[in-house]
């Protein structure tokens, strides 16, 4: 009888522990709370699988884990990387993870691209990726097909709106600002253009942080010297990861997708100047700072420099 009573007490204690765990897994509104995992774990175990379900089989991208860790531990994080490195995909994953982790109240995010149409495209794609995940997490899509994210559940609301840097407006404040390649190359032909774009970022975007917990995640590829990417890299508030397609020792940064043969093919396809900017992250000079060498030689000869 003593042994039976002891076993019954053990079962009661285990039942109490289990009930407490179940209660702890639900918030005050009865919403199931998911066990917290790191951003890199979420990207690897959940998000990239959701991306593959839409885009098809993906090549392993080991660099995403390090980028995710950088973003998670720094309030202001920047990824400066070559075209096709999945930096934009990772930014979408950051938004998806914010949705997964949000518990109660309102959470507001803004996704910036160079143009509004591009920002809308990215959010439409993200909605496709997370459609099955959001339902599993207990969220209801409160939109009617718009190119924005608005999810609701009892006691909580999550919104992410698209915005173009060229049309950014002040007023809406956000818990998360995601800025993805925000400069339009066609509008960076002069130093005046550079100043205008940078002023938009400084005066109409970054001041929109809601409080001292709000975060900024930036991703970009250099276009011209002195552009937004250059400013971000020099800004001491941002912690930056820089990844050219070819590392300093000559090895491809993402061998699984861009081996030496493929990178050589791309260089021939787009030209050396574009390859250095887009893949090696070597920004070129603005058009109005460029002086043709033949013109320069004639000018020097004309004024007799060195005579």
C-alpha angles and dihedrals in degrees: 000000000000090000091049092049090049091052091048090052090050091051092049091051092049091048091052090050091048092049091050090051091050091049091048090052091062127062126223090278094053095254115148111248114216120223108261116249130177121270091247091052091049092049093049100039104035118005103049089048089055089049091050090051087063104030101033129242114349130211112243110263109198093179092068092074093058091046091050091052091051092051094046097054099039127066092208112037131169132192115201106187146144125273114279095023092124092246091136090049090053090051088056087051090055090056092046091051091050088055091049093051100041112109114172142357126021124322118190127193133174124205113207126198130163090267134023093238091057093048089052091050091053093050093047088054092048091052089056091050097050101034094105093036096053091054090050089052091054099256127138120212105238096187131093099222097300120149093252137079120248118161128173140188132158109304097359141077131184125194133179118179129191121239137175118222089222090061102029114150132196123239110068114089122204144201090213131028114193113190117189120185091319100181123088109221090213090062099050101078097120144026088255089059090051092051092048094052093044091049089053090054094045099043106028106028116030094045089063094082108129099216144332091291095056116111140212125209117186130186127179151141119230115255106174134356112275095023128133092282091056091049093049092050091052094045108103092209092066123076105211136202114197121197122175118188090248118045124223091263092055097256120131110254093220104031094170091067109013111040122171093271093053093046091051089051091051091048091054091045099052101024132251097275094053092042092054091052101039100037108019094039093233104147118216127223121268113263095251092053092056119099119189109241094228091052091048092052091051091049092050092049091048097055093038098235110194093019 
